[in-house]
Amino acid sequence: IIALIFLPISLSSPHSPFLKLGKTVEAAVMIYDFEGLGLRHLWKPAVDVYRELLAMFEANYPECLKHLFVIKAPKLFPVAYNLVKHLLSEDTRKKLIVLGANWKEDLHKYIDPAEIPVLYGGTLTDPDGNPKCETKVWIFVRRLRPEILAKLAPSS
């Protein structure tokens, strides 16, 4: 439904897989896939989670964002964006790029296809061949506070 992809995921965290490889990361690219965004995502608990994620990124990784791409944005996107844009610094808002129907080709203008998950038109996979590169997203998500993770968990 809605995916948040970080390329790369971690910056200077002591838990970063990049440190184990002897690499440092100075910038991150984020891709927000808003396919399926609907009114159900604008209920208060969901908006609170989005706000928390944005505030956490702004507080912990200032100036580390190179680009933030929005793909598959429905007509409802401007309403959703207006609910959270005040949490973003002006610099971050300037890095937001909403891509249209040709988003796969447009992404290639900014990012080498070898660094984009297969699911999003690139050639990158997880070590196990997963085209979604879910382990890269999970590295970030598992660091969220327990109460935020609880809000993200599917209800039984």
N, C-alpha and C positions, 0 to 999 in steps of 0.2 A: 504494500500500500504506500507507505511513505518511508523512504530510505535516506539515510544520511551517510555519505561515503567520505572518508578522509583520505587524502593522498598526499603525503604519508600520514599515518595516524599520530605518532608520538613525536614530540620535539625533544626536550632535554630531561624528561622524566628519568629517575634512576631505574625505573622498571621498563624502560624503552627497549624493544628488541633491536633497535638500531645501535644502541650503545654496545650490545654484545657483538655486533658486527664491526665495531670500531668506526661507526659513521655518526655524524651529527647532522641534524636536520634543522634548517633555519627558517623554513617557510612551509605552510600547509595549504593545500587546495581542498576545498569542500564542494561536494556535489549534493544538492538537495533534490531528491526525486519526489515530486509531489503528486505522482499519479494516484488517483483515488482520494485526494483531499476533498473533504466534504464538510457539511455542517456538523457532523458528529465529532469532528476534530476540533471544533471551536468551543466545546464545552469547557468549563472552568478547569477541571483537573488536567486536561490535555494542554490547554494554553499555559497553565502553570509549569508543566514539564518543559514545554518549548522555551518558556522564559528562563527557567533554571538552566537549561542547556546553553542558551545564548549568553546569559550572565556569567556562567562558569567559563565559557570560552573567552569572553572579553576580559575577565578578571585574571585568568591564568596564562593566557597566551596573547597578550597585547602585541600588536604589530607583527604577529607571526603569520597572519592570514595573507596569502597572496591573492587568491580569487575565491569567491563563493558563487558557484553556479547554481541556478535553479532550472530544473528541467521538468517537462510535462506539467507545467503549471496550469491549473484549470482557471476558469473565469473567477472563481472565489478567491484566488491567491491574493489580489490586492487587499481584500478585507482582512485576511489572515495576517498579511505583512503589516498592516496598519496597527494590529494589536501588539506587535512585538518590536517594531522598528525603533521606538523611543529607547529601547534598551541597548541599541547598538550605537557605537561612536560614529561620528561623521566619516572617519577614515574607513571603518568597516562598511558602512552603507555605500561608499564609493566603490568598494570592491565587489559588490553584488552585481551579477550579470544574469539576467533572465533570458534564457535561450528559447527560441521558438520551435516550430515544427521540424527544422533541420538540425536539432540539437546535437546529434552524433557528429555530423560533419563540423559543426561549429566548435565542439569540444576539441577536435583535432587541431584547430587553429591555436589553441592555448596549451594543450597537453599532448605529449607524445602518446600515440595509441598503446605503446608498450607499458605505459603507466596507468592506463584506464582499464578497469575490470571488463571482461568480455561482455558481461550483462549490459554494459553501457557503451558498447561499440569499440572497445579496445581489444587488446590481446592478453591482458594480465589475468592470471588465475592464482588461487591459493596454492601452496605446495601440494595439496591433495587434489588439485585440478578444479576446485570449486570456482565457477565463473563469476560468482557474486563477491568473492574475496571477503567472506564473512569474518574470518579471523582478524582481519585488519580493522573492521568496524568494532568487533567485540573487545579488542584491546582497549578501546576508549570507553565503551559502555560499561564494562565491569568495574571501572573506577568511579562510577557515579555513587552518590550516597545511597544507602539502603532504601530510604523512603522514596527516592526518585526511581530506583529500580522497581520497587513495588508498584508504582504508578504505571510503569511501562509493561509490567507482566500481564499476559492475557488473563482475563478473569475466568474462573472455572464455571 
